Amino acid sequence: MKLDSIDDWVRTCYSVNVTPFMDGKEVTLFGWVREIRDLGGIRFIILQDREGTIQVTVPRKANREVLSKSDALQKRYSIGLKGIVKKTVMSPRGVEVVPKEIKILSTAATQLPIDITGKTPAKIEVRLNARALDLCQEQNIAAFKIQHHALEAIRNFLFKKGFLEVHTPRIIASATEGGAALFTVDYFGEKAFLAQSPQLYKEQLVMSLEKVFEVGPFFRAEESHTRRHLSEFVSVDIEQAFADAKEVMILLEQVIQHACITVKEKCANELATLKHKVEVPEVPFKRLTYDEVLSDLKKEGVEVPWGEDVPTEAFRVLGKLYPNFYFITDWPTNSKAFYIKPREDKAELCEGFDLMWRWIEIVSGGTRIAEKDLLVDRLREKGLNLQAFKYHLQAFDYGMPPHAGWAIGLERLTMMLTGKKNIREVTFYPRDRVRLTP
Ligand code: ATP
């Protein structure tokens, strides 16, 4: 088929901006054919673009050119059209567009691997294999718009609070979170790694920029195949000088609340598409200590030995007791990373915290160790190689201020905001133990 060229056509509006009030006006629309229905010679084309859909009605007596173009259309062809808006009671939105001219800009395969209207649901593996097409489903567009608005809200909030956005290396020479779960990279013949987090760099940056944040992908060679772990995930990290865990927890709950308010306000249509409700959480969030968590669990018949991490099954029980956001504080020092500051009054507990949503950990943070000797002790206790941390330790000779920070897992936050149960649903192109493509 000979394709049309876009020429000087410019979109006048998106599908959703076409309203009955525009009756009689001419519009230029671009998008994709979502569905075609023939009814006694009248042809209805549902045109989809990023913002939604609009009914395009081709009457029997349309001009020959329009009739032959509309005859040739199939699902997922990308098209442009100039047409007249018509108020009607015959379409769900009370409006349709009658085309004067149609351009076929690209074609598509006759057999598509999934039904993007979602009427015939496909398994997630099938959808992920055809992800570019799968992402055209209204549900997916809605989920990623919600993620976009949440991240925009978080960024704006942090800018207002005086945080500067920074960029740290993804190719690194030594582990930041301990030795496990690292991907290795051949770096000009030398062994390097993909960064698990910006931890060490963001800590060093508080010496100069004081309040920093970074949004970007990080990498964990996760062996476990769960619905909340990816090998590559997006982290929203902050680090703040002259602050402790208490202060950054207050900032965090405000950030989360602001993201929820924004999504609720700006994404009403997307939430309706997903049939999901976002409740704006009240601040302050509940604060539970690790000991309180263990005692709550014990009352529910779940024993977690003191000092150990809380297993997933126990978190599920906890999530039923606390079905919203809550912090867990005062973790055993040894259960947290080497850079988390032990409590001054009780060194076996630390100033690390997690922010949970129901049973899922969404954020982890804490006061960091700012004293070099203590950091060296903690590295030794964790059995880490001091030499590998040479440059990081050096920074502590140059005036490291007290500091604290946190990291939000963006996909996990998006799960909460969209009601999706599998992290792969809210990741454009998920990477896990068994998936490296597309
Ligand atoms: P978990 O115990 O759930 O594996 P973690 O304690 O290893 O998480 P942190 O290293 O504290 O996670 O990372 C901070 C945040 O980054 C987590 O709270 C989570 O939201 C997100 N995150 C960490 N690892 C992953 C992953 N593999 N996939 C998706 N998100 C992750």
Residues whose N, C-alpha, C, O or C-beta is under 5 A from the ligand:
A	BS01	ATP	R220 E222 R228 H229 L230 F233 E361 I362 V363 S364 A407 I408 G409 R412
